[in-house]
Amino acid sequence: MLTCLLMAILCYSLQKNWATITADKQMEVTQRILVYPDELKFNGNFMTGTAIDIQTGQREAITMSFKSPQMLKNIDKLTTPSIWLINGQLKPIIPRTNENQFDNLTYNHHRRICNQVQINRVEQIVRQKRGIVGWCHTLRKRLSLYFETLPPPLSAYCQQLIIGSSNEDSAELMVSIKRLGLLHLFCISGMHIVLFTDLLRRLLVHLWWRKESIDLFLIIILPFYLLIGGGATSLIRATIMAELGLLHRYLNLDRLDGWALSLLIGLVIDPLLLLTLGGQLSYLLSFILQVLPESVRGFKQSLLLNLISLPSLLSYVYEVHLLSFGVSYLIIPLFSTIVFPAVLVGALSFKLFEPLTYLINAGLKCFQYILNWLSDFPGMIHFGKPPLILALLLFAASLFVISQDTSLKSWKILALLYVITGGIIHLPLNGEVTFVDIGQGDSIIIREPFNRRVTMIDTGGKLNFKKPDWATSKHSQDDAQRITINYLKSKGIRQIDNICLTHHDADHIGYLTTILDNIAVKRLIVSAGMERQPALLNKVRTAEKSSPMIIPVTDNVKLSSFPLQILHPFVPGEGKNEDSLVLAGKFGGKRFLFTGDLDQENEEKVIQKYPQLKSDILKAGHHGSKTASSYLFLQTVAPKYAIISAGRFNRYRHPDEITIKNFQRLNINYLSTQQFGMIQYVYHGRNGKIKTTLRGDETSWTLPNYLHN
């Protein structure tokens, strides 16, 4: 009880301190910052990392876009800590703006970071004296540069397994690993510490070291490896437990006491530790290993560990592969006895006996081929995100099963709970119309009750400007993957019935290939004439999984099993703004109108042809541009709410002040994804309500004055 109280006090004091030091707006700054070279990551010409403000001592997230390959090379090749004199913008970290999106703000709070600095110019770089901590960071960076010279996939294995780092080459490596639920093998954790200390102990025994000297050496070296290995949550836990194990004879702690003490120390380091997937899995699985009887080993142990971790995994990744329960049992012995030692030998032998390195690399290619082959097997269950209360209930039931593992009745109860939870996720009583905060673009998801039909209007996208080869990102996850696909998976949605593409601009169809590669799609509905446009056809052809039917439409077309009425275009066009699909529908007692990027001239043609057209909720045309949402159109349609989908700091200055004034003159409530993030109308029967991911004040510093209500 006292421990819980102390943790609550610590969390409260941290939150209060974060609120004090967090910037409330963007401001120009000139700072001296301490930068450790291994904490910088590069993707094309873009750099991210962390640094310490010399004046305040606060950790900050830093970003920079390089203008020249030489400057990029100079920074990337830094191997020692250095102090930079920089000019840039200090600003708050924007929280997650969509439901179930990765929360960058919370992630940085775990690292004691509250602000970010966008570096415009580096005026000076002065190398710093290393010290013990600096020496560890230098070694980690030099190891990273050395590993980059190794052949793939050995290079990526070394980065992941020896120093806990990732680079562009490891992105492809991790796809199959994640699908099979083997991520814990490739994140430095307890297993790696055990293997590392075991190999080191054997080496020192062969060198005739005494046991006491070996233990003392390991006690001293493990904290340094914590820094060299990247300091991940699981590594902190494993290092603390390893230290306590080595100090066992002095502290007289049993295994559970050691686990509890490691948890307390971990919570002091990061009070939000157990709110992360890594923290939950690391401490949970290590706890189960402490309490399982010695008789429970092999496949049974693997099954129980997978079972106990399943509620946490589903709460964060929303899906699980059936092969995970068997593959981990087969792969873990192979990994610990062959793969991990082979990676170490391959890294060491590259300068001494290169043929051995290439032989090991060939073996790793075969291992990776097997993982890719297994991950392509059918069996991926898109379960969705369980409600918190049900996730806790599933966890409690799993603990009960472990304690009563011979009872068939307990297994039946657990299975029934999963069936009920899956039914609640996949057959919801409510429906929703969701305006995704996809940046400078449009993406709207209409999900009807019981998920009987899912319709998407536009996919969002970015304009891709030509970059030189040195500045091009080799591996980058687009917003559709991070936001839209993530959201659909969290709702247990495996299939989209209709994707309506209003016109061919990149900010409306740019992420189509990503959607098709990740979610089954039945039909693509496009404005007539657009089905011949290369911008669309190329995206459909390059998709590797879905091959939907393309249906061109005008307002005369009536589609079966389609929840919307088509109001525009009247005749075939070329998929331009003036040819935009205009769609209307009624959900939860409210009339919705979606106008794409339709211009004012054609808006007026729509209301001339449909003079009785009314709307309760209007998706403002062309992201709130003055080229759309004419006063006459708004007056005729008379919406109560207008939803503006536009990106923060967009180059077009959307929404336009003229559009906002039109809304104000007609007493139309307007909500912008810039300010409120994802905007949802959630309904049950004929009743519903609007909910937003943000309150509206979190990103107010990003908005022009006329957007403040």
Disulfide bonds with the S-S distance in Angstrom:
none
